[in-house]
Amino acid sequence: MATLAKSSAPKEVPTFIWEGKNKAGVKVRGEEQSANANMLRATLRRRGINPKWIKPKRKPLMGGTIKPADIAHFARQLTAMMRSGIPLVQSLELIGNGHENAAMQTLIKKLRSDIESGADLGTALSYHPKHFDDLFVSLVKAGEHSGALEDMLEKIATYKEKTESMKAKVKKAMMYPIMVLIMALVVSAIMLIFVIPQFQSIFDGFGADLPAFTLWVIGLSEWLQSSWWQPILGVVVIGFAFKQAKLRSEKFNVLIDTVVLKIPVMGIIIEKSAIARFSRTLSTMFAAGVPMVEAMDSVAGSTGNRLFANATLQIKDDISKGVQLNTSMLTSQRFPSMVVQMTKIGEESGRLEEMLNKVADYFEEQVDDLVDTLSKQIEPLVMAVLGVIVGGLVIAMYLPIFKLGAVVG
């Protein structure tokens, strides 16, 4: 069976840096592309520059990584360029040359090369599924087919910016307590390994029985000094096992996402953010003219929670059988009655896109408020935990001193 081969991309022209003197004898430097150093040398001499040296420009050792925020910014930049009347290939060239992230520059150059080889933008994006998901590619292709690519790129940029903002807020709510607890463990480990042994040498000269709490802390310190590698190995093994379980077991992922939704306050934040992303993604896909059944796969992937993803896939099956969206959402028991009612109004009035956007806006505001509330509520709790852990170690060391003072007194 014949297969269609992808057109080979044109060879990338290398970049050189050079130094030399112009006709006035002034030292000059520059950077430009050329097929090779000899051709660049000849070009410079034609300009009246006598090159002292020419070297290939080295690529940075750390090329950087491409984050979802970079993709959102790329969509916004491309929208602005194309609305200004700049052709697509030239727009990509300008964006790529002006980007500070080397990895992003490379990606945009590949896109430009694919388009120059005859591919349309949607097809070029599909060659890089790691950075452009099915939702992004589907919307771009819909925009190209309808002749409204600029409008669709603007919708994508807005969607990406809002979803990344939502993810950042959820991460912010989770990272603060985690970082404080990690610092508490580090400080405790330092005290157990370096500080408590100093007290232990003092206690050895007391010749008296030590309090049980102090003996337990000293025993913990001795174990950590002799077997410090065991907790580190335990963390590594548990982390590896957890990662493998998430990669290989769907049941494990469902269990984790179920437990996460039951965490006080945090579970509510994650649930509301999943509903907001469901609504925002479905609204964007619906506005692009993507059939609802086809859109549901992308919507499921955007929710960020297995329970909501599975509910969305069930909604897809129901819709394919002729069930209305709001009825299927109600049956899934994953969506609040307000969301179901807004969806029903949107379906009956023909304004489903507008209603879903309103739902997304409402729940995004709810997440904002909850994150602010959580930050205020969790700070004293975290500080209390930190005080108990570190303060407990300090008290354990001073108990014998207090006991000795009472005896002497």
VENPECOR-V661162 format. One record per residue. N is the residue number from 1. D_LAST is the distance of its C-alpha to the last C-alpha in Angstrom with 1 decimal. Layout:
# VENPECOR-V661162
<<N,D_LAST> <N,D_LAST>>
This chain:
# VENPECOR-V661162
<<1,97.5> <2,97.5> <3,94.2> <4,93.6> <5,92.0> <6,89.8> <7,91.5> <8,90.1> <9,88.1> <10,89.5> <11,87.8> <12,85.1> <13,86.1> <14,83.6> <15,82.0> <16,82.1> <17,80.5> <18,82.6> <19,82.8> <20,85.9> <21,87.9> <22,90.4> <23,93.7> <24,92.1> <25,89.8> <26,86.7> <27,84.1> <28,83.7> <29,81.6> <30,82.0> <31,81.4> <32,84.1> <33,85.5> <34,88.4> <35,89.9> <36,89.1> <37,88.2> <38,91.9> <39,93.0> <40,90.3> <41,91.2> <42,94.8> <43,93.8> <44,91.7> <45,94.6> <46,97.0> <47,94.6> <48,94.8> <49,91.4> <50,91.2> <51,88.2> <52,86.1> <53,84.2> <54,83.9> <55,81.1> <56,80.4> <57,77.5> <58,74.6> <59,73.1> <60,69.3> <61,67.2> <62,65.2> <63,68.0> <64,65.6> <65,65.5> <66,67.5> <67,65.4> <68,66.8> <69,66.2> <70,68.6> <71,71.2> <72,70.8> <73,71.2> <74,74.3> <75,75.9> <76,75.4> <77,76.8> <78,79.8> <79,80.5> <80,80.5> <81,82.8> <82,85.3> <83,85.4> <84,86.4> <85,89.4> <86,88.1> <87,89.5> <88,87.1> <89,87.3> <90,86.9> <91,83.9> <92,82.2> <93,83.0> <94,81.5> <95,78.3> <96,77.9> <97,78.4> <98,76.0> <99,73.1> <100,70.1> <101,69.1> <102,71.1> <103,71.0> <104,72.3> <105,75.1> <106,76.1> <107,76.2> <108,78.3> <109,80.7> <110,81.3> <111,82.0> <112,84.5> <113,86.1> <114,86.6> <115,88.1> <116,90.4> <117,91.5> <118,92.7> <119,89.8> <120,88.9> <121,85.4> <122,84.3> <123,85.5> <124,83.8> <125,80.5> <126,80.9> <127,80.8> <128,77.1> <129,75.6> <130,72.1> <131,72.2> <132,74.8> <133,74.4> <134,77.2> <135,76.6> <136,77.0> <137,80.1> <138,81.7> <139,81.3> <140,82.8> <141,85.7> <142,86.3> <143,86.4> <144,88.8> <145,91.1> <146,91.1> <147,91.6> <148,88.4> <149,86.2> <150,84.7> <151,83.7> <152,82.2> <153,80.2> <154,78.8> <155,77.8> <156,76.2> <157,74.3> <158,73.0> <159,72.1> <160,70.2> <161,68.3> <162,67.3> <163,66.2> <164,64.3> <165,62.5> <166,61.6> <167,60.3> <168,58.2> <169,56.6> <170,55.7> <171,54.3> <172,52.2> <173,50.7> <174,49.8> <175,48.7> <176,45.8> <177,43.5> <178,44.6> <179,43.8> <180,40.4> <181,39.5> <182,40.9> <183,38.7> <184,35.6> <185,36.6> <186,37.3> <187,33.9> <188,32.2> <189,34.3> <190,33.4> <191,29.6> <192,30.1> <193,32.3> <194,30.9> <195,27.4> <196,25.6> <197,26.8> <198,24.9> <199,21.6> <200,22.8> <201,23.2> <202,19.6> <203,18.5> <204,20.9> <205,18.8> <206,15.6> <207,17.4> <208,15.8> <209,17.6> <210,17.8> <211,18.3> <212,22.0> <213,22.7> <214,21.3> <215,23.5> <216,26.5> <217,26.2> <218,26.0> <219,29.0> <220,30.9> <221,30.3> <222,31.6> <223,34.6> <224,35.4> <225,35.3> <226,37.7> <227,39.8> <228,39.8> <229,43.5> <230,43.4> <231,42.2> <232,44.7> <233,47.5> <234,46.6> <235,46.9> <236,50.2> <237,51.6> <238,50.7> <239,52.1> <240,55.3> <241,55.8> <242,55.2> <243,57.8> <244,60.3> <245,59.9> <246,60.7> <247,63.7> <248,65.1> <249,64.2> <250,65.5> <251,63.6> <252,60.3> <253,61.0> <254,61.9> <255,58.7> <256,56.6> <257,58.5> <258,58.1> <259,54.3> <260,54.1> <261,56.0> <262,53.5> <263,50.5> <264,49.4> <265,50.9> <266,51.6> <267,54.2> <268,55.9> <269,56.1> <270,57.7> <271,60.1> <272,61.3> <273,61.8> <274,63.9> <275,66.0> <276,66.4> <277,67.5> <278,69.9> <279,71.5> <280,71.7> <281,73.2> <282,75.7> <283,76.8> <284,77.4> <285,79.3> <286,81.4> <287,82.2> <288,83.4> <289,85.9> <290,84.2> <291,85.1> <292,82.2> <293,82.3> <294,82.2> <295,79.4> <296,77.1> <297,76.2> <298,74.9> <299,73.1> <300,71.3> <301,70.1> <302,68.8> <303,66.5> <304,63.7> <305,62.9> <306,64.6> <307,64.7> <308,66.6> <309,68.7> <310,69.8> <311,70.6> <312,72.6> <313,74.6> <314,75.3> <315,76.5> <316,78.8> <317,80.4> <318,80.8> <319,82.5> <320,84.8> <321,86.0> <322,86.7> <323,83.6> <324,82.5> <325,79.4> <326,77.6> <327,78.5> <328,77.1> <329,73.9> <330,73.4> <331,74.0> <332,71.4> <333,68.7> <334,66.8> <335,67.9> <336,67.0> <337,69.8> <338,70.0> <339,70.8> <340,73.4> <341,75.0> <342,75.2> <343,76.7> <344,79.2> <345,80.2> <346,80.7> <347,82.9> <348,85.0> <349,85.4> <350,85.9> <351,82.9> <352,80.5> <353,79.5> <354,78.5> <355,76.6> <356,74.6> <357,73.7> <358,72.5> <359,70.4> <360,68.9> <361,68.2> <362,66.5> <363,64.2> <364,63.4> <365,62.2> <366,60.1> <367,58.5> <368,57.8> <369,56.0> <370,54.0> <371,52.9> <372,51.7> <373,49.9> <374,48.3> <375,47.0> <376,45.3> <377,44.0> <378,42.8> <379,40.9> <380,37.8> <381,38.0> <382,38.1> <383,35.2> <384,33.2> <385,34.1> <386,33.3> <387,29.8> <388,29.1> <389,30.3> <390,28.7> <391,25.6> <392,25.0> <393,25.0> <394,22.5> <395,20.1> <396,20.7> <397,19.6> <398,16.3> <399,15.2> <400,14.0> <401,12.0> <402,10.4> <403,9.8> <404,8.4> <405,5.9> <406,5.0> <407,5.4> <408,3.8> <409,0.0>>
